[in-house]
Amino acid sequence: MKSKLNKDYKTFWLGQAVSQMGSSMTSFALTFWSYQQTNSAMAVSFMTFCSYMPYILVSMFGGTLIDRTSKKKILIVSDTIAAVCTISILFSLFRGSLELTQIYVVNAVIGFMNAFQSPAAAVVTGQLITDGNYEKASGLNSFSSNLIMVTAPVLSGTLVGFYGIRLVFVIDLLTFTFCMITLFLVKPREDPGASKNHHTHAGQKNREHIEFLKKEPGILYLMLSLALINFFSRLTYENILNPMILARSGGNAGVFGLVNSMMGAGGIVGGIMVASGKRAKSPRKMIYLSAGISFLLGDLTMGAGRNVFAWSAAGIFASFPIPFIMAGQNALLYRTVPENIQGRIFAIRNGIQYSTVPIGLLLGGYLADYVFEPFMTSDYTAAIFLQSIVGKGPGSGMAVMFLCTGLLGALSSVLGYKNRSIRNLAGPA
């Protein structure tokens, strides 16, 4: 008989999903607004860079505080500060004084708070899963995340087009209110042994996660391999995809929204399959085979594609395997890491895995604007050859970047799969 997720987890999941919907709508609206203001991929990349840098720096050191503090309080405080940031942008819009600099600052503050919010939410998820079926919960999370990816661009674009960008921020604040209500309703169990270990020497507690990683080096290598995969992913798909689509479609917002929606659709199907499936026999294979497929089919098709149909297909190819990657990783972490240090391990995981993201974001924007785009307008033999694959005109340089990350990302997936420490952690494939 198939196990079912309990009511408390479903309530928590729903609140987080609704909140993410509001945040995603705001993010899409600001991305479109920023690109219209600057017509620069670098400007869009720097918005994300500003949110990731504090996120990474704090994640490396904030885990101990997360393990010692009520996870619900962390979630409430971090979400409240994010709401205040949204209000500040809305106020500037009403005054007609919104500038990119303010968006950069707000993103940095939100990134700082997310460094506490994300691992706290991960620990709460583990506490609310009573049957140990972490793949099912991960699949449900992937389902909601990708459903948001489908609907957020459409809703955000429609609202901006008909009613203006301000309404998007108002809806974001309403979703925050709903999230707060659900947080007060759920009651995750207390960390086991928390009161018992309250008087443990601080230095000893601070070393627990270090000692654990020494005993389980496969966890650390898993994080490092996914950091490399994240680098190639952020270099293109989550960095210059939107500028490339806008450039190659003549600034068509409809094409921009459709391609992003198709990416979400692929993730929805993948999330449903993970949530409704059985436990994976080999989480290692689930992670790295899925990553390799995403790079080879997604990136290469996106780079070679020249119309909305090819780009939409590429979005599905790229996003369908992602829930399997997340489910495999979560299964390994929840089943291997003791609950009393999960806050620290998840925080370190976030810090390591996303440490390559700012590099990928800045490098991707720089390479797009100053290297690949100018190169594809040159008379070099290589440029002429690549034009036969990706086409000519604005965005062709960014398309070549997708070809590069497709090959390099697939190679990084193979290296992760072959790693001996990860293989010992995951068991035989």
Helices and strands as residue ranges (DSSP letters): H 7-38, H 41-59, H 63-68, H 71-95, H 100-128, H 134-163, H 165-185, H 202-215, H 217-235, H 241-248, H 253-276, H 283-293, I 294-299, H 300-304, H 308-319, H 322-336, G 339-341, H 342-353, H 357-366, I 367-372, H 373-375, H 381-390, H 396-418, H 420-426
